[in-house]
Amino acid sequence: MLSGFTLGGPVWMPFGPLKKLGRNRVFFFTNFEWDPSKSNTVLQLTTPTVAEANGNFAGVLNSSNQPVVVKNPSTGIQFPGNVVPGP
């Protein structure tokens, strides 16, 4: 079963630039929906470290605790030290 709500109405400010527009010209509208029949799942996301964002993947391990090999997609050869050179 899908549940949710919607909410909307006029924006009224007694001061500032919206006062000149009047109550009948500026509106807001939002909605939210959820499905309680879905099972609860945990989504785990990771963000790159500063070193990874700079192209240094020297300390990255896969799920088997083996070093990740970073290869050049053009040549198929591993980058030296798993460090991708900058642009």
C-alpha positions in Angstrom: 0.0 0.0 0.0 1.4 3.4 -1.0 1.0 6.2 1.4 1.8 9.8 1.4 0.7 13.4 1.5 0.7 16.6 -0.5 0.9 20.1 0.9 0.5 23.4 -0.9 -0.7 26.9 -0.4 0.0 30.6 -0.9 3.2 32.2 0.3 2.5 35.3 2.3 5.2 37.6 3.7 4.2 40.8 5.5 7.5 42.4 4.4 10.2 42.1 1.7 9.9 41.7 -2.0 7.1 39.1 -1.8 4.8 41.6 -0.2 4.5 43.4 -3.6 3.6 40.2 -5.4 0.5 39.7 -3.2 -1.0 36.6 -1.7 -2.6 35.3 -5.0 0.7 35.1 -7.0 3.2 33.1 -5.1 2.5 29.5 -4.1 4.4 26.4 -2.8 3.6 22.8 -3.3 5.4 19.6 -2.1 4.6 15.9 -1.7 6.0 12.9 0.0 5.3 9.2 -0.7 6.4 6.0 1.0 5.6 2.3 0.6 5.5 0.6 4.0 5.1 -2.9 2.4 8.8 -2.7 1.2 11.3 -4.5 3.3 13.8 -2.5 5.2 17.1 -2.5 3.5 20.4 -0.9 4.4 22.2 1.0 1.6 25.8 1.5 2.3 27.6 4.1 0.2 31.2 5.2 0.4 32.9 8.4 -0.8 36.4 8.5 -2.0 39.2 9.6 0.3 41.2 12.6 -0.6 44.0 10.4 -1.9 41.5 8.4 -4.1 40.0 11.7 -5.4 43.5 12.7 -6.4 44.1 9.4 -8.2 46.1 7.5 -5.6 44.7 4.0 -5.1 47.8 2.5 -3.5 46.1 1.4 -0.3 42.8 0.3 -1.7 41.8 -3.4 -1.0 39.0 -5.4 -2.4 36.6 -7.6 -0.4 39.3 -10.4 -0.2 41.9 -8.0 1.2 43.8 -8.1 -2.0 45.2 -4.8 -3.5 43.0 -3.4 -6.2 44.8 -3.2 -9.6 44.1 0.1 -11.4 44.8 -0.3 -15.2 44.9 2.3 -17.9 41.8 1.7 -20.0 43.6 2.6 -23.2 46.5 0.2 -22.8 45.4 -2.3 -20.2 48.6 -1.8 -18.3 48.6 -1.2 -14.6 49.4 2.4 -13.5 52.7 2.5 -11.6 52.0 2.3 -7.9 48.3 2.3 -8.6 48.5 6.1 -8.9 46.5 7.5 -11.9 48.3 10.6 -13.3 46.4 13.9 -13.4 45.0 15.4 -16.5 
